[in-house]
Amino acid sequence: MGTTDTPSFAVGVIGAGAMGMGVVRSLLRAQFATHVRDIRSATQAQAVALGASGHDSPASLVAACEPRFQVHGTRGSFIKHGL
């Protein structure tokens, strides 16, 4: 992918809180098709207002994205899983 190419795959973010919203903003700025699911409707609506696609369930979000990797954050520790 060159510097002027638009990314050809969709990225999903589950949880658009303090850290997740930053991820959403960065993905949208880089022109990724960005999908989001958050249990807080206002937070999800904020991501949608920025240009992300909102989903009613994690399953719906996952179905819209091609699996690449996951990052899980739990109490400050992060684990990456290749899919």
Backbone torsions as a table, in degrees:
resi	resn	phi	psi	omega
1	MET	NA	122.6	177.4
2	GLY	-80.7	177.7	-176.7
3	THR	-70.0	-19.6	-179.7
4	THR	-103.0	-2.3	180.0
5	ASP	-77.5	144.2	173.3
6	THR	-86.9	132.7	178.5
7	PRO	-54.9	142.7	-173.4
8	SER	-99.7	8.6	179.2
9	PHE	-132.2	159.0	-178.8
10	ALA	-92.7	148.4	179.3
11	VAL	-123.1	136.5	179.1
12	GLY	-111.2	141.5	176.9
13	VAL	-125.1	118.0	175.6
14	ILE	-102.6	113.9	-176.4
15	GLY	98.4	101.8	-177.0
16	ALA	-112.2	43.6	176.7
17	GLY	-76.3	-149.1	-175.6
18	ALA	-55.3	-48.7	-179.4
19	MET	-80.3	-44.8	-177.2
20	GLY	-62.1	-37.5	179.5
21	MET	-65.7	-35.4	175.0
22	GLY	-63.3	-39.0	176.9
23	VAL	-64.4	-45.9	178.6
24	VAL	-57.4	-48.2	-179.6
25	ARG	-60.1	-43.8	-179.9
26	SER	-64.5	-42.2	179.1
27	LEU	-64.2	-43.5	178.8
28	LEU	-64.9	-40.5	178.3
29	ARG	-61.5	-34.7	178.7
30	ALA	-85.1	5.9	175.8
31	GLN	68.0	28.2	172.4
32	PHE	-77.9	142.1	169.1
33	ALA	-67.2	113.5	-170.6
34	THR	-114.2	128.8	-179.8
35	HIS	-116.5	144.3	-175.1
36	VAL	-139.9	146.6	172.2
37	ARG	-138.4	127.0	174.8
38	ASP	-140.1	141.4	-179.0
39	ILE	-70.3	-17.9	176.5
40	ARG	-92.9	112.5	-175.2
41	SER	-59.8	-36.5	-179.9
42	ALA	-66.0	-38.5	178.8
43	THR	-67.4	-44.1	178.3
44	GLN	-63.7	-41.0	179.1
45	ALA	-61.5	-35.8	177.9
46	GLN	-63.6	-43.4	178.8
47	ALA	-65.6	-39.8	178.0
48	VAL	-64.1	-39.8	178.5
49	ALA	-62.5	-27.6	177.2
50	LEU	-78.1	-17.5	178.6
51	GLY	127.2	-2.3	178.4
52	ALA	-76.8	160.3	173.4
53	SER	-94.0	126.4	-179.7
54	GLY	-87.8	151.1	-179.8
55	HIS	-131.9	147.8	-179.4
56	ASP	-80.5	-16.1	-178.8
57	SER	-152.4	157.5	174.0
58	PRO	-59.7	-35.7	-179.9
59	ALA	-62.0	-41.4	178.4
60	SER	-63.4	-42.6	178.5
61	LEU	-62.1	-48.2	-178.2
62	VAL	-61.9	-38.1	179.8
63	ALA	-64.2	-25.5	-178.0
64	ALA	-87.3	-7.3	-173.8
65	CYS	-122.9	145.7	173.9
66	GLU	-84.1	124.6	-178.4
67	PRO	-62.1	131.1	175.4
68	ARG	-125.6	-58.1	176.5
69	PHE	-161.9	165.4	177.3
70	GLN	-125.2	148.3	171.0
71	VAL	-126.9	122.0	178.8
72	HIS	-108.8	131.0	177.0
73	GLY	-114.0	122.5	178.1
74	THR	-135.9	111.3	177.6
75	ARG	49.9	45.2	174.6
76	GLY	87.5	-6.4	178.8
77	SER	-105.7	140.0	-176.8
78	PHE	-123.6	138.1	-179.7
79	ILE	-127.1	128.1	177.1
80	LYS	-102.5	137.6	179.4
81	HIS	-124.4	124.3	172.1
82	GLY	-76.4	139.6	178.9
83	LEU	-111.7	NA	NA
